[in-house]
Each structure stands twice: as C-alpha cells, then as structure tokens.
C-alpha cells in the first residue's frame, strides 16, 4: 500500500515559539548573568539584536563579555517583552541559556572603530506568559518561520517613524495632495507582512490609511521593498 503524505500544516504564527522570538526582537529590559552574577549591560553593551533567534550583543572594545565569548562560557539572558504597552509585571518573559561565541565585528557609519560582537547560542529557551513558564524547543525558536514576528514588525514600524519622518510626510503628501508643510506629523501604525497603517496629522486632525501588500512579505528584505514601494524609496 503506497504511503500517502498529508500536506504540511503551517504553524500558528502566534505559537509559543513565535511569541518567544517576539520578545527577543523587541525587549523592554534585559538581564544577563555570568557565573550567576549580573553583568552591567549599560557599561559593556552598546546594543542587543536578534540574529535569526541568536541574541547578538554589540560590545564595547574593553567589555569582559568578549573574554567570556572567547572562552565559550555559559551565560543566561532574561528579557522582558516590549511589544504591548502596559503593566510590566504582565509582560512576556523570555529566559535563554547558552554559550557565548565571538561574532563578526560590526562597523557603524558614525563610529571610526569596529564594534566587537558576542553571540549567545541558545541551548535552552523558556517563555513565561502571565506567570506560566513553557519550555520552547530550540529548533522551533530558531526557525526562519518566525523572522517576521510581532516584535520585529513593531521595531520596524518604530524605526521608520523615528528615523524617516520626512520620507513618511512625503508619502502622505503624494497620496493626499497636501503640501508637506501642512502636515504636522506622519507615522506608521500596525505593520504586518500583509500591510501597514500610514497615519498623519494635519490642520483638520488625525487620519489613517491602510496600505496593503500583495503578495504579503515573507522575509525582512521583501518587507523593506514593500515599504519603499508603497511609501518612499528612502524608507529602510
């Protein structure tokens, strides 16, 4: 009797793994411990990024974390989710344990020197939602399915609003015919792989228009292309 394969079922985009990745992509607070002792992140780390599920710490040149990474030491990282505003005590909590490794150095356009990078390679992942802790399989947590998670989308919208206000006002001006000088502000609202809310304020008040992406974006590169196509070529 031939083997009949059932069609692959797509995972729920709001699954535990996706929710855990969302915390990593958009944390409100972070606590890193080495040998059980807290690391002063403000003194050692310039930034925390999500590299396909691997926390990436951009470090100062003299950071002790770089020595720990060279030695492949085990550390733990605790993150508080920052996607939903509200009571921090109710925010999602993500706990990661794993070994540090040295990553590829990064160069910032505004800094003359390269920044050293330490990468946490997760060996255990636990997500806590409203006091209930759930282990997350590492393979699921690292899955590329979750690259456009809520946290990533939230940060992308925040970045566009904060850093590309002029481009957003130009986009509103082209769509409405209003001169840019009459626009008091422009921002992005809910961003999903299928579309984004373009918001603006003029003399008549606040307005919003939903821009739809067809087909929906499947990768960060496609998402960036959709935003540039529907808004302005300067939006990144």
Order of alpha helices (4+ residues) and beta strands (2+ residues): alpha-beta-beta-alpha-beta-beta-alpha-beta-beta-beta-beta-beta-alpha-alpha-alpha-beta-beta-beta-alpha
